[in-house]
């Protein structure tokens, strides 16, 4: 069991409607989870390692509930465009490249590395309709220790040929296959 404390300028939510700040407070962590915030370190934890961040602000990790990993390379571009123009100009050309697994690996490696160095600690991540690339993204996020969900995108119309799956049925079958490939192995009896 790993247990440690973090000391600094703590800001956290006590509930859905209130935020609390604490000057030079402590967060006690156990096995990767916060187990409490304290003005002074309780005696029961007085011997644990303590990382003192002085006047730095300490906040909980952020959760991104909707991020498209293949759109990361052009984030912030085309904000002046209507959605369909933005999709045709930026999204579709980029996402078509993810049928090439080597390209997907390079792009997703940058996405994962940047996510690891951000305040985001959990995320719901959309891949593309390309099963192998999306499975690789999920595996790499797990290896990096990033918590969240990764999903394969399903498209069978209103997008370029390289992003359209053969049919709704084929898309569903590919997703089911992806889901089975990404599931943990069944326990041995």
N, C-alpha and C positions, 0 to 999 in steps of 0.2 A: 504494500500500500504506500503510494507516494503522497506525502502531505507537505505543504509549504504555505507560506503567507506572502502576500504582496502588500507593500505599504506605499501610500501616496495620496493624491487628491482624488477621492473616490466619488463617483457619480453613478447612481443606479436607481432603478424604479422599485419602489416598495410594493406597488400594485399598478393596475392599468391607468390610474388617474393621478398618481403622484410620483415625483422624482425627488430623490434625496441626495444631498451632497455632504461629504464628510472630509474635513481637512485632516490630513495626516492620519487617515484611517487604515484599517487592515482588511484584506479579503483573505480568508482561509480557504485553501483549495485542497481537495482530496481526490485522488485518482481522476484528475482532469475536470472536476466539477467544483464550483463554488459552494461551500457549505455554510458560509456566513460572512457578514460584514460587521466590523466591530470598531468602536472608537479607540479601544486599547486591546491589545492581544490578550485573550483569556489565558489564565495560568495553565490550563490543561494543554495549551499549545505553545507554551513559552520556549520549548527547546527545538521547535521545528525550524528549518531554514526560512529566512525572511529576505525577500528581495525588496530593497528600499529604493523607490523611484523618486524620492524627494518631493518636489513640487509638480511633478508630472501628473497629468490627468489620467485616471484609470476608469474605463467604462466597460460594460459588458460587450462581448462580441456581437456583431450585427448579423442579422439573418436576411439574406436576399431571397425573396420568395419567387422571383421570376427573372432569370438571366439566361440569355441565349449565348452559349459559349462560342459558336462560330461567328457571331456578330461582334465579338470583342475586338477584332482587328480594326474595325471602322467605327468604334464607339464615338459618339459626339458628332459624326458627320451627317449631313443632310437634314439637319433639324428644321430647315426652312421648306422641306419638301412634303407634299401630301404622301400618305402611307404607300399607295401603289407605286408612286414614282420612286420613293425611297427603297421599296422592295426590289423594283426592277434595276435601279442604279447600283445599289450596294449589297443588299441581302442575297438575292438570287445568284448573282455572279460569284460571290464569295462562297456560299453554301454548296454550289455545284463542285467546287474544288475538293470537297471533303469525301468524294467518291475515291479519291487517291489517298489511301491510308497513310502514306508517308507525309503528304501535305497536312493531313488532319493531325498527325502526331506532332509535327512541328508547331502548328498553331495552338493546339490544345496544351502543349507543354508550356508555352508562354502564358496562356490563360491561367493554368493551375499555379504556376510560379507567382504570378501577380496576385492571385487570390490568396495564396499563402502569406503574402507580405502585405495584406490589407487588413482592415478591421472586420471583414466578413469571416465568420467562423462556421456558418452553415448556409446552405444554398439549395434551391430547387433549380436545377440546371437543365436546359433544353439542348440537345445535340442537333443532329440533322436526321434526315430519313435514311442515312447510310448506317446500316446495322453495325458493321465492323468498327467504324470510326466511333460510334456512340458507345459501344461496348468498351473500346480502348479508353475513352474518356472516363467512363465510370470506374474502370479498374485503376487508372492512374490517380483519380481523386481519392479512392480508397487507400491506395499505397501512400499517398501524401498525408493521410490522416484528416482529410476534409470531410466533415459530416454533411449529409444531405441526400438529395435524390437526383438521379440523372435519368432523363427520359428520351426515348427516340421520338422524333417528330414524324407525323404521318401526313402525307399529302398525295392526293390522287387527282387534283385539278387546280386550276388557277395559278400554275407556276410552270417554269420551263421544264422541258422534257427530262433533263438530268435530275430534276427534283421530284418529278411525278412518279409515284409508284404505279404499277400496272393497273391496279384497281383497289377499291376499298377492301375487298377480300384479301388480296395479296398484301396490302399494307397491314391488315390485322394479323395475318399469318406471320409476316416478318417481325412484327412487334411481339407476338407470342413466342416466336423462336428466340428473339433477343432476350426476352424476359427469362426464358428457360436457361439460356446460355449464361445469364448474369446472376442466376439464383445460387445461393450457397448450396453445397452438396447436401444430399439427404443424410441424416445420421445413420451410421452403420448399425445393423441389428446384431 
